[in-house]
Amino acid sequence: MRLSFLAAIPALFLVSCAGYQLGGVKPASLANVKTIAIPMVANETQHPRAEAIATSAIAAALTQDGTYKLGSTGNADAVLEARLTSIEYTSIRGSRLDSLLPEELHNRVTISWELKDGTDRTKVLASGRSSGRSQLFVDPNLQTARNNALPDALERAGESLVSTLATGY
């Protein structure tokens, strides 16, 4: 009786992790991609320097995730071509005395992207849109407040983009 109980313990340990797999959970279409190059993001908005902030945010999210490595355009398995398509501001809360004067704003950025094969740029491996948001309080200098909130929203959009590449959703 005791011997059969001791023999059952290792079997329980093996069954408890039956659905777990070691390794990544990359989408099947990206199984051969190990390195990704990120050229400068195209900026279709009027915000200055937004392309540099977006490129840095995507590169930081890709490095932090660890599923793919950063590479140069010449030797990467895939190239991520991205466009910053919109930066939208909406009012969350207005002033008590003037409802048209916002006190707090919500910004939303949208990045359209395509992951292309590193050797044949006409072959698209994956594509999509990613967005990120942040909130900001309106101070006397609205431009400075918007500039300070933009990196946070772009960081969230970059994390969403890399999550899509790493897991498929």
C-alpha positions in Angstrom: 0.0 0.0 0.0 2.7 2.4 1.0 4.9 1.5 -2.0 2.1 2.1 -4.5 1.4 5.5 -2.9 5.1 6.5 -3.3 5.0 5.4 -6.9 2.0 7.5 -7.6 3.7 10.8 -6.4 6.0 11.1 -9.4 3.1 10.4 -11.7 1.1 13.2 -10.2 4.1 15.6 -10.7 4.3 14.7 -14.4 0.6 15.1 -15.0 0.4 18.5 -13.3 2.4 20.2 -16.0 1.0 18.3 -19.0 -0.2 21.5 -20.9 3.0 23.5 -20.4 5.6 23.9 -23.1 9.1 25.3 -22.8 10.0 28.1 -25.2 8.2 30.9 -26.8 4.6 31.2 -28.0 5.3 33.0 -31.3 2.7 32.9 -34.0 3.4 30.2 -36.5 4.0 32.7 -39.3 6.9 34.2 -37.3 8.5 31.0 -36.1 11.7 31.6 -38.2 12.1 35.2 -37.2 14.7 35.7 -34.5 15.9 39.3 -35.2 13.9 42.4 -36.1 15.2 45.7 -37.5 13.4 48.9 -36.7 14.0 51.8 -39.0 12.8 55.3 -38.1 9.0 55.4 -37.7 7.3 57.6 -40.3 5.4 60.5 -38.8 2.1 61.4 -40.4 1.2 63.9 -37.7 2.3 67.5 -37.1 4.0 66.7 -33.8 7.7 67.4 -34.0 10.2 64.6 -32.9 7.3 62.1 -32.5 9.0 59.7 -34.9 12.1 59.5 -32.7 10.1 58.9 -29.5 7.9 56.3 -31.2 11.0 54.4 -32.6 12.6 54.4 -29.1 9.4 53.2 -27.5 9.0 50.3 -29.9 12.7 49.3 -29.6 12.5 49.5 -25.8 9.4 47.3 -25.7 11.0 44.8 -28.1 14.1 44.6 -25.9 12.1 44.3 -22.7 9.9 41.5 -24.1 12.9 39.4 -25.2 11.0 37.3 -27.8 13.0 38.9 -30.6 16.4 40.5 -30.8 17.1 43.9 -32.3 19.2 43.8 -35.5 20.4 46.1 -38.2 18.5 46.4 -41.5 21.1 44.5 -43.4 21.2 41.3 -41.4 17.8 41.1 -39.6 15.3 38.3 -40.3 12.4 40.9 -40.5 12.0 44.6 -40.8 9.3 46.5 -38.9 8.0 49.4 -40.9 5.7 51.6 -38.8 3.8 54.9 -39.3 2.6 57.2 -36.5 -0.8 57.9 -38.1 -2.6 60.0 -35.4 -2.4 61.7 -32.1 -5.8 62.6 -30.8 -6.7 64.7 -27.7 -10.1 64.6 -26.0 -11.3 66.4 -22.9 -11.9 64.3 -19.8 -12.9 67.1 -17.4 -13.7 70.7 -17.9 -13.5 73.7 -15.7 -16.4 74.4 -13.3 -16.8 77.9 -14.6 -16.1 77.3 -18.3 -17.2 73.9 -19.7 -15.2 74.6 -22.9 -11.9 75.0 -21.0 -10.5 71.5 -20.3 -8.6 70.8 -17.1 -7.7 67.2 -18.0 -7.1 65.7 -21.4 -6.8 62.2 -22.7 -4.4 61.5 -25.7 -4.5 58.5 -27.9 -1.8 57.6 -30.5 -2.2 55.1 -33.3 0.7 53.3 -35.0 0.1 51.4 -38.2 2.8 48.8 -38.9 3.9 46.0 -41.2 6.5 43.3 -40.4 8.3 42.5 -43.7 10.7 39.7 -44.6 14.3 40.9 -44.2 15.4 39.4 -47.6 12.2 40.0 -49.6 10.6 43.3 -48.6 7.5 42.6 -50.7 6.6 39.7 -48.4 4.5 40.9 -45.5 4.8 38.6 -42.5 2.4 40.5 -40.2 0.6 43.8 -40.1 -1.7 45.7 -37.8 -2.5 48.8 -35.8 -1.6 49.5 -32.3 -2.7 52.3 -30.0 -1.8 53.7 -26.7 -3.3 56.3 -24.3 -2.3 58.5 -21.5 -3.9 61.4 -19.5 -2.5 64.8 -18.8 -3.5 67.8 -16.8 -3.7 71.1 -18.6 -1.3 73.6 -17.2 -0.6 77.2 -18.4 1.7 75.8 -21.1 -0.5 73.3 -23.0 2.3 72.4 -25.5 4.6 71.3 -22.7 1.9 69.3 -21.1 1.2 67.5 -24.4 4.9 66.9 -25.0 5.3 65.4 -21.5 2.3 63.0 -22.0 3.2 61.8 -25.5 6.1 59.4 -24.6 3.8 57.5 -22.1 1.1 57.0 -24.8 3.8 55.9 -27.4 5.3 53.5 -24.9 1.9 51.8 -24.4 1.4 51.6 -28.2 4.8 50.1 -28.5 4.0 47.5 -25.9 0.8 46.6 -27.6 2.6 46.2 -31.0 5.3 44.0 -29.5 2.7 41.9 -27.7 1.0 41.3 -31.0 4.3 40.2 -32.6 5.3 38.0 -29.7 2.0 36.3 -29.0 -0.2 36.9 -32.0 -2.8 38.9 -30.1 
